[in-house]
């Protein structure tokens, strides 16, 4: 009698339980791999947003210098997304090692591959302009994150102290028209001594922070410093909000 016949006889006599069907094992395996894929995607997306914030070309001193809480939050955002990416990476590695053949690979090698993939793909997302979309989705789906990460434009809008913020309406040779969050238009005079970003980066619709001598009556500003808005600051003029 062959071994197969012996097993069959033991099953028929009740000495062995009936063999388990194949589909639960396949389903479980697909569930594990799907979960690992989800955490990998979340980790890469979070890494992309972290890189996007870290490569923000602006500093947050102007407009945040009088708000310790606001300044700290703007500095914490990259750390927050990097932490989310790290947690997702550890979970993905843990799931991989729970897979049937995961034990064959060295944990350091798997971790190095995971870290390299997350950083490279995250940087690619940030360069391709996809990271800001992920951050917008997070703010839409997670109200607590939106309340924490997106400071109100009013905190940066302090004309009596020499600071205004707004979207560029038009750009001239030495002037810029800026529309603030309340829909007011400001005329910005730009002198040769003013600290301004390259002209090619000042385009209609972009957000700017301006510091200088500001007249709240004539809405005219003699700019001393012009900088792009921090990436965490999002606002639309009243006209745009009405269209939405």
Backbone torsions as a table, in degrees:
resi	resn	phi	psi	omega
1	UNK	NA	131.5	-179.0
2	UNK	-76.0	167.4	179.6
3	UNK	-63.1	-38.5	179.2
4	UNK	-62.4	-40.8	178.8
5	UNK	-65.5	-37.4	178.7
6	UNK	-64.1	-44.4	178.1
7	UNK	-61.8	-40.6	-179.3
8	UNK	-65.1	-39.6	179.2
9	UNK	-66.2	-39.6	179.3
10	UNK	-66.7	-34.9	177.1
11	UNK	-67.5	-43.0	-178.5
12	UNK	-67.0	-33.7	-180.0
13	UNK	-86.2	-1.7	177.6
14	UNK	85.8	6.7	178.7
15	UNK	-73.0	-28.4	176.5
16	UNK	-123.4	147.0	176.5
17	UNK	-72.5	160.2	178.3
18	UNK	-64.3	142.7	180.0
19	UNK	-62.6	143.7	179.3
20	UNK	-71.6	142.7	176.7
21	UNK	-64.3	155.4	-174.3
22	UNK	-75.5	-29.4	-170.5
23	UNK	-66.4	-33.4	176.8
24	UNK	-62.9	-38.8	178.9
25	UNK	-65.7	-41.8	178.2
26	UNK	-65.1	-41.6	179.5
27	UNK	-63.3	-42.0	178.4
28	UNK	-63.0	-41.4	179.2
29	UNK	-63.4	-43.6	178.2
30	UNK	-64.2	-36.8	178.6
31	UNK	-64.3	-41.8	179.0
32	UNK	-64.7	-46.6	-179.2
33	UNK	-66.4	-36.1	177.5
34	UNK	-65.4	-41.9	178.1
35	UNK	-62.5	-41.0	178.7
36	UNK	-64.4	-39.6	178.5
37	UNK	-63.5	-40.8	179.0
38	UNK	-61.7	-45.7	-179.3
39	UNK	-68.5	-32.9	176.0
40	UNK	-65.3	-44.2	178.9
41	UNK	-63.1	-44.1	178.4
42	UNK	-63.4	-40.4	179.6
43	UNK	-65.4	-42.1	179.3
44	UNK	-67.1	-42.9	178.7
45	UNK	-62.7	-41.8	178.9
46	UNK	-65.8	-39.9	176.8
47	UNK	-62.4	-38.2	178.2
48	UNK	-63.1	-42.7	178.8
49	UNK	-66.8	-39.1	178.5
50	UNK	-61.9	-44.8	178.1
51	UNK	-64.1	-39.4	179.8
52	UNK	-60.5	-44.0	177.5
53	UNK	-69.2	-39.3	-178.5
54	UNK	-65.9	-29.5	179.7
55	UNK	-90.4	11.6	177.1
56	UNK	-59.8	119.1	-175.4
57	UNK	-75.0	-3.9	-177.1
58	UNK	-104.6	155.1	171.4
59	UNK	-101.4	169.0	-174.3
60	UNK	-112.9	17.6	-178.7
61	UNK	-67.6	-48.0	-179.6
62	UNK	-73.3	118.2	-179.6
63	UNK	99.6	-20.2	179.5
64	UNK	-116.7	-1.7	-174.1
65	UNK	-66.0	-25.6	-179.9
66	UNK	-98.9	7.3	-179.6
67	UNK	-130.5	98.1	-178.9
68	UNK	-61.3	-42.8	-178.0
69	UNK	-62.6	-46.0	-179.1
70	UNK	-62.6	-43.0	-178.9
71	UNK	-63.4	-42.6	-179.1
72	UNK	-66.0	-40.0	179.6
73	UNK	-62.0	-44.4	-179.0
74	UNK	-64.7	-29.1	176.9
75	UNK	-79.7	-26.7	-176.0
76	UNK	-79.6	-25.5	-174.3
77	UNK	-52.0	-48.9	177.3
78	UNK	-60.9	-37.8	179.2
79	UNK	-65.4	-39.2	178.6
80	UNK	-59.3	-49.4	-178.2
81	UNK	-70.1	-35.4	176.5
82	UNK	-64.8	-36.6	177.6
83	UNK	-65.8	-43.4	177.2
84	UNK	-59.8	-42.9	179.3
85	UNK	-64.2	-40.5	-180.0
86	UNK	-64.7	-44.8	179.0
87	UNK	-61.0	-45.1	178.5
88	UNK	-61.7	-37.4	178.7
89	UNK	-64.6	-44.9	178.9
90	UNK	-62.6	-41.0	179.5
91	UNK	-65.2	-41.7	179.3
92	UNK	-62.9	-40.9	178.7
93	UNK	-65.8	-41.0	178.5
94	UNK	-61.6	-42.8	178.7
95	UNK	-64.8	-39.3	179.6
96	UNK	-60.7	-41.3	179.9
97	UNK	-72.6	-18.1	175.0
98	UNK	-82.6	-10.2	179.0
99	UNK	-73.5	162.1	-174.6
100	UNK	-56.8	-35.3	-175.5
101	UNK	-112.6	11.1	-177.2
102	UNK	-68.1	-30.5	-176.9
103	UNK	-64.7	-16.8	-177.0
104	UNK	-72.3	-18.4	-173.8
105	UNK	-102.9	148.4	178.8
106	UNK	-74.8	139.0	-175.8
107	UNK	-66.7	-33.8	178.8
108	UNK	-66.5	-39.3	179.1
109	UNK	-66.5	-43.4	178.9
110	UNK	-64.0	-42.6	178.3
111	UNK	-62.8	-40.6	179.3
112	UNK	-65.0	-42.4	178.2
113	UNK	-64.1	-42.5	179.8
114	UNK	-63.3	-45.3	179.8
115	UNK	-62.9	-45.4	-179.9
116	UNK	-63.1	-43.3	-179.9
117	UNK	-64.1	-44.0	-179.4
118	UNK	-61.6	-45.7	-178.1
119	UNK	-66.9	-45.6	-177.3
120	UNK	-66.3	-48.7	-179.4
121	UNK	-68.7	-35.3	176.4
122	UNK	-64.3	-43.6	177.3
123	UNK	-63.2	-37.7	177.2
124	UNK	-63.7	-41.1	176.9
125	UNK	-61.8	-43.5	179.8
126	UNK	-63.6	-41.0	180.0
127	UNK	-68.8	-32.7	-177.9
128	UNK	-82.4	-3.1	179.1
129	UNK	80.2	20.2	-179.8
130	UNK	-93.9	-22.3	-175.7
131	UNK	-65.1	-38.4	-179.9
132	UNK	-66.0	-29.5	176.6
133	UNK	-67.6	-39.4	177.8
134	UNK	-62.9	-42.4	-179.8
135	UNK	-65.1	-37.0	177.2
136	UNK	-65.3	-40.6	178.4
137	UNK	-64.2	-40.9	178.7
138	UNK	-62.3	-41.2	178.8
139	UNK	-67.7	-30.7	179.6
140	UNK	-75.2	-39.6	-175.6
141	UNK	-87.5	-23.0	-176.6
142	UNK	-121.6	90.1	179.2
143	UNK	-55.3	-38.0	177.4
144	UNK	-60.4	-37.4	177.7
145	UNK	-67.0	-40.7	179.3
146	UNK	-62.2	-42.6	179.9
147	UNK	-65.6	-32.8	-178.4
148	UNK	-80.8	-43.3	-166.2
149	UNK	-93.6	-17.5	-175.6
150	UNK	-112.5	96.8	-178.9
151	UNK	-66.6	149.7	178.7
152	UNK	-70.4	136.1	179.9
153	UNK	-58.1	-25.4	-178.3
154	UNK	-60.0	-27.4	179.7
155	UNK	-68.2	-26.0	178.8
156	UNK	-94.3	-13.8	-176.5
157	UNK	-93.9	92.7	-179.1
158	UNK	-135.1	72.2	-176.2
159	UNK	-61.0	-33.0	-179.8
160	UNK	-66.8	-19.2	176.9
161	UNK	-103.0	3.2	176.4
162	UNK	92.7	20.1	179.8
163	UNK	-129.3	130.2	172.6
164	UNK	-135.2	162.4	-178.9
165	UNK	-142.7	148.9	179.0
166	UNK	176.5	174.0	176.5
167	UNK	-92.0	140.8	-179.4
168	UNK	-68.2	126.3	176.9
169	UNK	-92.8	-44.6	178.0
170	UNK	-155.5	157.6	-178.0
171	UNK	-126.7	124.8	175.8
172	UNK	-106.6	-168.7	-179.6
173	UNK	-68.7	-39.1	179.5
174	UNK	-136.1	15.4	179.5
175	UNK	-135.7	155.8	176.6
176	UNK	-137.0	132.0	173.4
177	UNK	-96.8	126.3	-175.2
178	UNK	-119.8	133.9	176.3
179	UNK	-106.8	117.6	-175.6
180	UNK	-80.6	175.3	-177.7
181	UNK	-60.3	-21.6	179.2
182	UNK	-90.9	1.0	179.2
183	UNK	90.7	2.4	178.0
184	UNK	-78.4	142.9	-180.0
185	UNK	-101.7	130.7	179.5
186	UNK	-117.2	139.4	176.3
187	UNK	-98.9	118.7	-177.5
188	UNK	-103.3	116.8	174.2
189	UNK	-90.0	124.2	-176.1
190	UNK	-109.3	115.4	178.1
191	UNK	-92.6	168.9	179.8
192	UNK	-67.2	-24.5	-178.6
193	UNK	-85.2	-8.7	-177.4
194	UNK	-69.9	144.2	176.9
195	UNK	-87.3	99.9	-175.3
196	UNK	-127.8	153.7	175.0
197	UNK	-72.0	167.9	177.1
198	UNK	-53.9	141.4	-175.6
199	UNK	-57.6	-34.2	-177.7
200	UNK	-63.6	-20.1	-179.6
201	UNK	-88.5	-10.9	178.6
202	UNK	-95.9	101.1	-178.0
203	UNK	-127.0	154.4	177.8
204	UNK	-55.2	133.1	-179.9
205	UNK	99.3	-19.1	179.4
206	UNK	-76.3	154.0	-177.0
207	UNK	-97.0	131.7	-178.9
208	UNK	-129.3	150.5	170.4
209	UNK	-112.5	132.9	-175.6
210	UNK	-124.4	133.8	173.7
211	UNK	-123.3	138.9	179.9
212	UNK	166.9	-158.6	177.4
213	UNK	-88.7	113.8	-171.1
214	UNK	-117.3	132.4	174.1
215	UNK	-103.0	115.8	-178.9
216	UNK	-76.5	-14.1	179.7
217	UNK	-87.7	-45.9	-178.7
218	UNK	-91.5	-10.0	-177.9
219	UNK	60.7	34.7	178.7
220	UNK	-114.9	136.9	-177.0
221	UNK	-126.8	132.1	170.3
222	UNK	-94.6	102.3	-170.8
223	UNK	-72.9	136.5	171.5
224	UNK	-109.1	-35.3	178.6
225	UNK	-141.3	132.3	175.3
226	UNK	-128.4	125.7	-179.5
227	UNK	-136.4	151.1	173.4
228	UNK	-64.7	157.7	177.5
229	UNK	-72.2	151.0	172.6
230	UNK	-63.6	150.6	-174.3
231	UNK	-65.5	-21.4	179.8
232	UNK	-77.3	-11.1	-177.2
233	UNK	-92.9	120.2	179.9
234	UNK	-128.9	126.5	171.8
235	UNK	-155.7	156.9	176.6
236	UNK	-125.3	142.0	176.6
237	UNK	-59.8	159.3	-179.1
238	UNK	-54.1	-37.5	-179.9
239	UNK	-61.4	-41.4	179.2
240	UNK	-68.0	-37.5	179.7
241	UNK	-66.5	-34.9	178.0
242	UNK	-66.2	-35.1	179.5
243	UNK	-67.6	-34.6	178.8
244	UNK	-66.1	NA	NA
